[in-house]
Amino acid sequence: MNKVAVTGHGLLTCLGKEVDQVLSAVEQKKGGLRGATEEEERLGVLAVGEIKDFKFANYYKAAGFKRLMSREASLAIVAAKFALEDGELVPGETISADEISLYAGSGASGLDFKHIIRMVNASAGEDGHFDEDLFSTVGLKRIHPLLSFKILPNMPPCFLSILHGIQGDNLIFNPWEGNTGQAIIEGYHRVKDGFGPAVVGGSDVKTHTQAFVFLNQVGALPEMGPPGEGAAFLVLEEFEQAKARGASIHSTILSCSEGVDEEAMWRFSTNEKLLSEIMGKAIEEAGCSPDFVVTSQSGCPESDKAEEEAIEKTCGPIMRLVPKSVLGDTFAAAGAIALTLASQKVSRDGGTGLVNCFGNGRERMSFIVGAP
């Protein structure tokens, strides 16, 4: 089986886009969260990991596309742009467009209420409750006909592949952190099996009113720390092929393991035994003990305690990095951000890192990242 190298990093977070700077901030526990507004506090939010001053037009002049894109799509496209540029890969030029694959995760897409408020008001009956007849006859006429392009969760990877010219195999996973972990694993095995490079990662936006309402409805928000937004993508390549083309190799992915927490469903996992098994399997397959761990801890007391106990049981005393404590919980982007930071750390310092992807969703996974 082939060795998998990471040759490209790209991310966008509330702490910026420079991977080394974001890593340093996480190591020093210097957060980029802003305080919640009065309206956000009423929805149970105390702080938000919001990306400031991001403008898609600063990177692309495709105005026609921008009208169709959600913020999730815009973040995904730019983060993938950074990763491809970092990896010096240009589909259709330095590599055939059909040789590079895309495996991406995206969140449960949504928009701020300002985009749908006219439809909501027009669909309310005399008692103030939702009226299906009014929705179908009046409400739907009150929203922009292109809105569906912004709310469908498969659209961020679709626009990404179109604008970057990626024409190889692709799969879309959503809506939780574990689903993006599945996307990364899919790309990892694709490269390991001898196929061409793969772009893997995810994007999510949980910084607007509709997102807060959704998180409250599913019961996630009261359990977790500050919600956030972000995107991260990595370029994975077969190690010898990357060396042959003179690519700069940040790290290698030595192993991955996964499991399913049937009881958790979309919630955080409190199954310490399962988390220990997943971490132990990844360590055993890699054949080496990690020097540090990038945790998935998000502020939910029970799940954070379960992961902490699993780390102690599996790794003993070990350095911990906790990205969500300074970036907020970026849900579908969180695992990709954690893996990017681990890759950057071993590229800079050497050694081996364990990355946990234990956030919302039934799927749980761990990765072992080694120095190049």
Secondary structure, 3 states (H helix, E strand, C coil): CCCEEEEEEEEEECCECCHHHHHHHHHHCCCCCEECCHHHHHCCCCEEECCCCCCHHHCCCCHHHHCCCCHHHHHHHHHHHHHHHHCCCCECCCECHHHCEEEEEECCCCCCHHHCHHHHHHCECCCCCECHHHHHHCHHHHCCCCHHHHHCCCHHHHHHHHHHCCCCCEEEECCCHHHHHHHHHHHHHHHHCCCCCEEEEEEEECCCHHHHHHHHHCCCHHHCCCEEEEEEEEEEEEHHHHHHCCCCCCEEEEEEEEEECCCCCCCCCCCHHHHHHHHHHHHHHHCCCCCEEECCCCCCHHHHHHHHHHHHHHHCCCEEECCHHHHCECHHHHHHHHHHHHHHHHHHHCCEEEEEECCCCCEEEEEEEECC
